[in-house]
Amino acid sequence: MNTQSFIQTLESYPTRPLVFDYGSGRRVAPGYHVTEVMNVTYETMDCGGQANFWRETVVQLQGPGAKDAPEFMTTDKFLGIYRRVVASVPVRPESEVRLEYGDALSPAVRYHVGAVAESEGHLVIFLTPPGVTCKADSSCCGPSPSVRPNVQLEEGLELRVVGAAKGSSCC
């Protein structure tokens, strides 16, 4: 979802408590903060030698502190923070919006917006974790596996994952 669509969606639900669900019913705890809004530019080269360029708007969320009220931020408050940012930083409306969150149990991840739904008077933003894909043409690397193997290595061992056929010019 791009930044403009995300903001327009929030504007359609004024005063609603804003809930972020980052998978399997796990939610960012009430009392969270928006700590930063970032313009992120990526300039990359994939394994097939193709240059890639894209931009994202990353909104960083932090869980509540000990003194924070256990309430979800409203859409109006979130939009107020966003508007203060865009008054000083040129956020690009066409950029994909990502929400970054992590806590003591989970590392920080830049989630995609998967869906938005009303539920019990709340506006719930369902976040989807990012995946890793080969951006090169499928003729270069072949289909990417959708699941990463869960492998534990003993100390001193090295795991090598090979994505291309022997003799390939990429991967």
N, C-alpha and C positions, 0 to 999 in steps of 0.2 A: 504494500500500500504506500502510495507516495505521501509526502508530508502534507500537501494541500488537502488531499482526501481525508487524511486522519484528522486534521484540524477542523474541517467542515463537519465531519461526523461528530466530533465532540461538541461543536457549536449547536448541533441539532438536539442536544440533550442537556440544556442548561440546568445547573444546580444538582445534577445527579452525582452521587458518590461514584468515584472512579476506581475500579478494581482491576488489577492486573493478575491474570492467571497464567502461570508459566509452565503448566503441564500437570496432568493427572490430579487436578483440583488443588494444586499448590498455588497459593496466592501470596503476593507481596503483602506483608502485614500492614494493617491500618496504622496510620501515623507516619507512613513513608514520606520521603522528601524527593523533590526533583533537584538534584545537585548540580547538573550541568546539561547544557544543550550544545552539541558539537556538530560542526560541519566537517565531514570526513571525506577526503578525496583519495581514491585509489587509482594508481597507475601501475599496472602489472604486466607481466609477460607470462603466458601460460607455457606448458611443456611442449606445445606445438609451434612455439615462436610467434604466436599471435599477441599483439599488444591489446590490452583492455583498459578501459577508463570508465569509472562511474563514481557517483557521489551518494552519500547517505547523510541523513540527519539522525544523529544519535542522541536520545534522551536518556540520561543516566538517572536511575532510581536508587535510593539508599533506604534501607529499612529504618524503622523508627528507633529513636534513642529512648533511654529510660524515662525521660520527662515528657515525651510526646504523648498527646491525647490519642487514645486508640480509635481514631476515626479515619475513614477513607477521605482523601482529598476530593473535593468536588471538581467537576469539569470546569466550572468557572474559575476556580483557583488555579488549576493547571493551565488554562488558557491565559490567565493573567501573567503567569510566569513566562509562558511562551511569548506573549506580546512584549514583555520587557526585554526579552532576549532579542527578538527580531527588530526592536527599535535600535539596537546597537550592533548586531551581527547579521549580515545578509544571509539568512537561511533560504535555501533554494526550495521552492514549493514542489518542484518536479522530482526531487531526490526521494529515494525510498526512506521511510522512517523506520528506525530500529529503536528498541527499548533495551537498555543495558541494565542488568540486575544480577546481583550475587549476594550471598550472605555467608554466615559462618559454616554452613553445610554444603553450599554450592559455589563454585567459582563464578566470577562475573562472566556473563554471556550476553552477546548482542542479539536479541531475539527479533524475529520478523513479527509483524502483526498478522496473525492468521485469520481472525474473525473478530467481530464486535457484536455484542448482543445485550439486550436488556434482560435483567434477571432480578426479581424481588426488589425493584426500585433502584437497582444499581446499573451502571453501564460497565459491562465486563469486557475487557480487552484480552482476548485469548492470544497468547504469545506462542510462537513456534520456534524451536531451536534451529540455528543455522545448520546446514549440512555442508559436506565437502564434496565437490564435484570436479571432474576434469572439464575445464572450459575448452580444451582443444577439440577439434572435430572427432567424432566417434571413430573415424577411420584411422586416427592416430593411436588412440589409447584403448579403443573398444569400450564397451559399457562399463561404467563405474559401479562397483558393488554398493548397494544401498546401506549395508550394515557393516560397521567396522568390527573386526574380530576382537573378542575380549580375551586378551592374552596377557598372562603374567610371566615375566621373564626373571630368571635367576640373575643375581648380580654378575656382571661381566658378559652376559649374552646380548646379542644384538638382533633386533627384529627388522627384516627387510621386506617391504611390500613392493612388488613389481607390478606396474599397471600396463605395460606395453609388451608386445611380442618381441622375442629376441631379434635383434638387428633393427628395431624401430629407431627412428630418428628423434623420438621424443619420449617423455616420461622417464 
